[in-house]
């Protein structure tokens, strides 16, 4: 090795990079799985990195990333180089081996960089962050982000600067949740409910709203994509679901569809048929499509990757931990629909609590926020008459960075739509509930429902909230 020129050694190291890009140019179908295996930082050659970035951008925009579309995106200066890569890569069949070799070489290159940083270190404290990154590189191939207290202080001041960009939180499409939920990419959210109580309809409503600003993947592990499509059309266009299923749309339906079609096509929502997928497969698909948010319908149907002889609770705990780690490392918001354990009918109605999440308490631990959607108490006496078919309760049972609360919702089954329950004059019934509760209890009582009404009662951290799971029960 001593008599080999440096540029010849570098040329050898770049062989795998060229093979990866060549395979991508020979067969555009390689791009999707390739995006989950390699990243920008793995490319040493700037030209190879630029071609990879262009192919990724085209793929995410829904354009086939072949040699022509890539050349149009990066310019004709790269035409000759790309032609050479195609010539030296006769087949894309071995792309996985090329990608693995390239990643291995990239890891070695970063280790050399860490070694240079260690040799330049003056103190043990200088060595610690480099050693942490080196350890992570050797074990997983990713870097470690760590803040000292001084760095946190400086970053906090910058973040609070009035001239700095305002933080952007996820919009769930329900106005009464604005200002009460502060979820961001990297968090885990659970929507828990009993079968047929509306989890999927609520999740689709949220996903469609999020897709206005984010790339959203809806992983359906139970329902095929055609059924998801029909439910979305009913909700977005407000077409009766029965008319969709019987192909009996009216002229007004088609007119409404035409008015909505351009907006629907522009939304960044992708439905993935995910039956049988593992958490690892979900991660790879999410990274390949560049999703910012993923919905899993539902979490207990994700195929575990640990020993199938292990208890079901351990299998689900492993799935939960893996998705939680993925959310944090990738900056992806993970929304998990979850089944609740069926209540004991002999015991009568009760509102669900977090411990009702089926098959693993790990779901509760890993979640940053937990929604519960369920049918109201059929025997409730302290409010307007409620119908278990038409009405639902939406409750925030866990919220790490905001208040909890509960709201009565109207579920329009034919239109697959949730909305806040209101009186004919548009005022929320929760104001009436609060007044009724005060009269019945003969004492001040604040109700944990938040909305936009200036005269609504609002619960605070130091007041008893009658719908708080962790206070004195479901109702005070």
C-alpha positions, 0 to 999 in steps of 0.5 A: 500500500505504501507505493500506491498514490493517494489519488488511486486509493481515493479512486478505489474508495469512490468505486462503491459510490459510482456503482450506487449512482450508476445503479440508480440511473440504470433502474429508477426503481432502485431509488425508493429502497436506496433512500432508506439505506444511504444519506447525503453524508455518506457521499464523498464526491460532490457530484455523486452527492448532487445527483443523489439529492436531485434523484431524492427531490424528484422522487419525493415530488412524484417524478420518476428520477431517471437520467433525463429528469436528473440531468434537467434538474442539475444541468447539462454539465453532468451529462457526460459523467452520468453517461460514464456511470451508466456505462460502467454499471451494466446492472442494478441487481447488486445495488444493495451490496454497493450501498453497504460497501459505500456506507462502510467506507463512509463510516471509516472516513468519519472514524478517521475524522474523529481520530484527527479531532482526538489527536488535536484535543487538549483536555479530557473534556475535549475528548468526551463529545468526540468519543461519544460520537465515535461510539455511536458511529461504531454501533449504529452509524449515526451521530450523537447530539448533546448540549452543554448547559452553556449551549442550552442557555445560548440556544434558549436566548436565540429561540426566544428572540422576537425576531427569530422564526416562531415555533411551528406546532402540528395543527390537528385541524380541530380549532379547539385544540389550537393553543392547547397542544404543542406537538412537534416532529419527533413526538409520539401521539396515540389515538386510543379507542374501542373498535368502531368508535371512529379512530380511523375517521378522526385520524384521517381528518387530522392527517388530511389537515396536516398534509397541507404543510407536511408530507404525511404517510398513513400506514393502514395495517387493517384496511385496504387503500380503496376503503381509505380512499372512499372514507377520505372522499366522503369526509373531504368532499362531504359526499354521503358514504352510501352513495360512494359505495353504491356508485350513485353520486349526484350532479351536486356530488360531482360538482363538489368533487370538482371544486375540491379536486385541485386542493386534494391533489396538492395535499402531501398525503400518501396511503400505504398498505402496510399489512404485515409490516414490521417497525423497521419496514415502516421506518424504511418506507417513511425515510424513502418517501420523506414523510414528516408525519406518519399515522399507524392504523393501528399499532397493535397490528405492527408485526413484532421483530422479537421472538414470537414466543415472548409474551404479547406485552413484551412484543408490543413493548419492543414495537413501541420502543422502536417507533419511539426511537425512530421518532426522536432520531428522525424528527418524524411525528409518529401518530399511533392508533391503538385499540383499547381493552374492551370494558366489562359490560356487567360493570356498566359504562365508564370512560376509558383511561390510559391503562386501558391501552391494549397489550402493553403499558409501554404505549402509555410511557412512550407517548408525548400525548394521548387522545381518547375517542369514545362514546358518551355515557348513555345515562348522563344527566348533567347535559343535553341528550346524547346519542351513542351513535351520533356523539363521541367524547374526545379526551386528551388523557396525557399531554406532556406540554399542555393541559388535558381536557375533554370535548363532546363531538358530533360524528357524522357517519355518512360524511365521516366527519367530526365536529365540536358539539354546539347549540343551534346558535353556535355556542358550545354546550360545554358552557351549559354543562359548567353551569349545570354542574355548579347548580347541581353541586352547590359549589364552584366547579371548573370544567376542563374544556377549552375553546374560543368563547371569552366567557367559558370557564377554563381549568388551571393547574391548581383547580380540580378538573372533573374529567381528569383521570389522575385526580379524583376519577372521571367525574368529581 
